[in-house]
Amino acid sequence: MKIETEALGGPIGAAALRRLLALRGHKLQAAEVTGALQKAGRPRFAGGHAALAALSDALGHLGVTQVRLAATRADMLTERHLPALVEHEARAWVLREMRGARRLLDPGDGNPREVDRAALAGAFAIWLDHPVEAFKPKGKSTAARLLTGALAIRARLLVEVALATILTSALAVAISFFALQVYDRVIPSFAYATLHALAGVVGVLIAFDFVLRLVRAHLLDRISREVDEEVSVAVFRALSGVRLDARPGTVGTLAAQVAGLEVARSFFASSVLFTLAEMPFALLFAAVIAFIAGPIAWVYAALAIGAVAAALLAAARLRTLSRRQLEAGFRRNGLLVESIQGAETIKAFGAGWRFAERWREATAEIAGMGLRARTVMTSAATLAQTLSNAAYVGVVVFGVYLVESGSLTVGGLIACTMLGSRVIGPIASGVALITQAQQAAQSLRAVDSVLSLPPERDPDTPVLAPAALGHELVLEGARFFYANVPVPQVDVPALRIAQGERVVLLGPPGSGKSTLLRLLSGLYRPAQGRALLGGVDVTLLDPELVRRLVGYLPQEVQLFRGTLRENLDLEGTVSDDVLVSSVRELGLDALVRDHPRGLDREIAEAGSGLSGGQRQMAGVARLLLRRPRVWLLDEPTGALDQAFEARALQVLVRALSPGDSFVIATHRPAAIPLASRIIVMQQGRIVLDGERERVLHALRVNAERASQRSDSNPALAA
C-alpha cells in the first residue's frame, strides 16, 4: 500500500511557519525559515510521520527543539492548541484565534482574515505542543505540591479573594457599631435623623457586601476550574507516562485513585479558603469585643479553646477512619468496573449472586465506617454548637452585671453578641471542615500512589532521538517478572532479530510470547538485562521515536468511544484516500457501506456492537496506517475465519518494505509460510530457534517421539 502524492496536503509555507514561531516567542528571519524548510525537503501537510520528522528537522535547524509536533484536522483544534498551522485554499496559514463560529487566519504577510468555521472543515493542521516537564517530587506529597503549585500561580486571584473577605469582615464590624449607636444614642433621644443617616450608610455597606460576596464566589469558581484543568491534565499525563508493566492490574481502583484528586481540589479551592481567610478575623473580632466590653472577651476565648480541643480529638479519630473508608471505596469501585466489564460472563454463568454479595459486603463496610466517622464529626460539631450557645448565654449574663456597674452600655452588649457570632462562626466552620480535610489528605495520598509509579522515561535521563536508527531488535540477558510472581515470565539470555527478518513466534498459551513482544516493543522494561533497538538501549530513546518505528498490535484490540475514523486513525494524520484504501483492502468496507455515516459511524465504548473479528481487523488497519519499520503482532488473526485471515495476511505482506522487521505470535498455521525463521517458546524460555524448515522438522520429530512414548505407556494412553 503506497501513499500517493496527490493524497498529501500542500507544502508548509515559510511565511506562516515564521509567523507561528514568532507567536511562540522565536524571532527569526524569513531567509532562515526558508532555508531550514528547503534543507528538510519541504515538508507538506498530511505527509504522515515523514512530514512531521522533516518539519522537526527544520525546527531543529532553527534552534526550536523543546517542542513536539502533532498533526490533526483543523476542526479538532481547540483554543488550547492555538496558534497552529492549517492548510486553507492550498496554502499555509496560522490559525490564531477562535471567535465563536469565526476563525482568524494569519498568512504571515500582515494581512489576516476571518473565515467561517465550516471553511476549515477537514483541513489539515499541525500544532506545536510544548511538552510539560516531567514532575519531580521534592516533598512528601507530590499531589499536594501539584495543587499548591497551581494555587501559587494564581496567587493574585487568591489575594483578591482574601481582600474581599477582609472587606466583608470589616463590614461586620461596621454593622455591630451601627447597633451600638442605635441602642445607645438613637433610642434614648429618638433621633430619627441620625437613625436614617446611619441606616442609609449601612444600607450602602450591605449592598457593597453583597457585590463583594458575588465577586468572591466568582473568583473561587474561576480558581477551581483552572486548577482542576491544570492539575487533572498533569495527573493524566503522569498516568499516561507510567510504564505498562508497572501499572496495577486493578483498573477500577486506579481510576478511583485518580478521581480522588477532585475531592482534594474541591477542598483546597472552595470553602477552606473562606475559613482560612476568616480565622484571623476571629481574633480581630475578639479584640474589638475586648475593647468594647473588656472581660467579656474571655468567654469567647474559653469557647475557642474548647472547640479547638474537640476538633483536634476528632481529627485524630477520623484519620484512620477516613483512610480505611477511602480504601474500601476504591475496592468497591474496582468491583463495579469489573462487574460491568464482565457482565456477559457473570450472566452466562449465573454468578450474579456472588458479585451482588461482594457489593453488599463492601457497601456495608463503607457505610459502617461512614457512620462511625459521622458520629465523631457530629459529636465535635454538637460540642461546638453547645459551647456557642453557652458562650452567648454567658456573655448576656455577664453583660448584665457590667451594664449594672456602668462599665458597659446596652448597645455595647448587643454589639458584643453580634460580633461574638463572627468569632464563633469560623471556629464552628473549622470543626465542620475536619472531615473534608481528612478526606482530602487521604485522597492526596491515593493520588500520590499513582504519581509515584515508575514513568516510562526517567526525567533525569536525557533521551536520544537519532535521525538514522536501525531496526535491529536485541535482548541481552532479559528477564521479566510480573508483580508478586517469583518465577520469571520471560527468561531470554540472548535474542537478535535482524533488520528485514520475518519471524513467527510459536508456543503454548502462557509460554511468554505476548510478554516477549512487549519487551521487544519497549512497552515493558526487563527486570534484568536490556532491550535494544538499532543498537541503542530502548530506555535511552525518545518514546515518541520508538512508537514511530515500532508498531505493536496486542492480542486484545481496544476500541474507544468515538467514530470509526477516529478509532482507525488514532493520531488523526491520515488522509481519507489512504484510510478508505486500507479499509477496502482489509474487507472492512462493509462497516462503512452498511452505515449512513460511513467512516463517521459511532463506535461504543470498548467497541461493543462489533464482532471480535471486526475489532481485530480494525487493529490490523491501525497498524497499516502507522507504517512502522518494525511490525510486532500478537495473534492478529485469532478471531478471523480462514478467508479473512488469508486476506489480512496478504495485505500485511504487501505493506512490508524489504527492510522492515516482522514478528508475529500465532497459533494458526496460515502465518508460518510468511516466516523465514521460527522461534518456539515454552515456560518463558526459547526452546527452539532457527530457519523455518529446520524448526518445523524438529517440532515434527518431537511430536512423533511424544506420540510413541504415549503409545508405549498404557497409563498415559488411558
C-alpha positions, 0 to 999 in steps of 0.5 A: 500500500503506497501513499500517493502524492496527490493524497498529501496536503500542500507544502508548509509555507515559510511565511506562516511557519515564521509567523507561528514561531514568532507567536511562540516567542522565536524571532527569526528571519524569513531567509532562515525559515526558508532555508531550514524548510528547503534543507528538510525537503519541504515538508507538506501537510498530511505527509504522515510521520515523514512530514512531521520528522522533516518539519522537526528537522527544520525546527531543529535547524532553527534552534526550536527543539523543546517542542513536539509536533502533532498533526490533526484536522483543523476542526479538532483544534481547540483554543488550547492548541492555538496558534497552529498551522492549517492548510486553507485554499492550498496554502499555509496559514496560522490559525490564531484565534477562535471567535465563536463560529469565526476563525482568524487566519494569519498568512504571515504577510500582515494581512489576516482574515476571518473565515467561517468555521465550516471553511476549515472543515477537514483541513489539515493542521499541525500544532506545536505542543510544548511538552510539560516537564516531567514532575519531580517530587521534592516533598512528601506529597507530590499531589499536594505540591501539584495543587499548591503549585497551581494555587501559587500561580494564581496567587493574585486571584487568591489575594483578591479573594482574601481582600474581599473577605477582609472587606466583608469582615470589616463590614461586620464590624461596621454593622455591630457599631451601627447597633451600638449607636442605635441602642445607645444614642438613637433610642434614648433621644429618638433621633430619627435623623441620625437613625436614617443617616446611619441606616442609609450608610449601612444600607450602602455597606450591605449592598457593597457586601453583597457585590463583594460576596458575588465577586468572591464566589466568582473568583473561587469558581474561576480558581477551581476550574483552572486548577482542576484543568491544570492539575487533572491534565498533569495527573493524566499525563503522569498516568499516561507516562507510567510504564505498562508493566508497572501499572496495577492490574486493578483498573477500577481502583486506579481510576478511583485513585485518580478521581480522588484528586477532585475531592482534594481540589474541591477542598483546597479551592472552595470553602477552606479558603473562606475559613482560612481567610476568616480565622484571623478575623476571629481574633480581630473580632475578639479584640474589638469585643475586648475593647468594647466590653473588656472581660467579656472577651474571655468567654469567647476565648474559653469557647475557642479553646474548647472547640479547638480541643474537640476538633483536634480529638476528632481529627485524630479519630477520623484519620484512620477512619477516613483512610480505611473508608477511602480504601474500601471505596476504591475496592468497591469501585474496582468491583463495579468496573469489573462487574460491568466489564464482565457482565456477559460472563457473570450472566452466562454463568449465573454468578450474579449472586456472588458479585451482588454479595461482594457489593453488599459486603463492601457497601456495608463496610463503607457505610459502617465506617461512614457512620462511625466517622459521622458520629465523631464529626457530629459529636465535635460539631454538637460540642461546638454548637453547645459551647456557642450557645453557652458562650452567648448565654454567658456573655448576656449574663455577664453583660448584665452585671457590667451594664449594672456597674456602668462599665458597659452600655446596652448597645455595647452588649448587643454589639458584643453578641453580634460580633461574638457570632463572627468569632464563633462562626469560623471556629464552628466552620473549622470543626465542620471542615475536619472531615473534608480535610481528612478526606482530602489528605487521604485522597492526596495520598491515593493520588500520590500512589499513582504519581509515584509509579515508575514513568516510562522515561526517567526525567533525569535521563536525557533521551536520544532521538537519532535521525538514522536508527536501525531496526535491529531488535536485541535482548541481552540477558532479559528477564521479566517478572510480573508483580508478586510472581517469583518465577520469571515470565520471560527468561531470554539470555540472548535474542537478535532479530535482524533488520528485514527478518520475518519471524513467527513466534510459536508456543503454548498459551502462557509460554511468554510470547505476548510478554516477549513482544512487549519487551521487544516493543519497549512497552515493558522494561526487563527486570534484568538485562536490556532491550535494544533497538538499532543498537541503542538501549530502548530506555535511552530513546525518545518514546515518541521515536520508538512508537514511530518505528515500532508498531505493536498490535496486542492480542486484545484490540481496544476500541474507544468511544468515538467514530470509526475514523477516529478509532482507525486513525488514532493520531488523526494524520491520515488522509481519507484516500489512504484510510478508505484504501486500507479499509477496502483492502482489509474487507472492512468496507462493509462497516462503512457501506452498511452505515449512513455515516460511513467512516463517521459511524459511532463506535461504543465504548470498548467497541461493543456492537462489533464482532471480535473479528471486526475489532481485530481487523480494525487493529490490523488497519491501525497498524497499516496506517502507522507504517512502522519499520518494525511490525510486532503482532500478537495473534492478529488473526485469532478471531478471523475465519480462514478467508479473512485471515488469508486476506489480512495476511496478504495485505500485511505482506504487501505493506512490508518494505524489504527492510522492515522487521516482522514478528508475529505470535500465532497459533494458526498455521496460515502465518508460518509460510510468511516466516523465514525463521521460527522461534518456539517458546515454552515456560518463558524460555526459547526452546527452539530457534532457527530457519523455518524448515529446520524448526518445523522438522524438529517440532515434527520429530518431537511430536512423533517421539511424544506420540510413541512414548504415549503409545508405549505407556498404557497409563498415559494412553488411558 
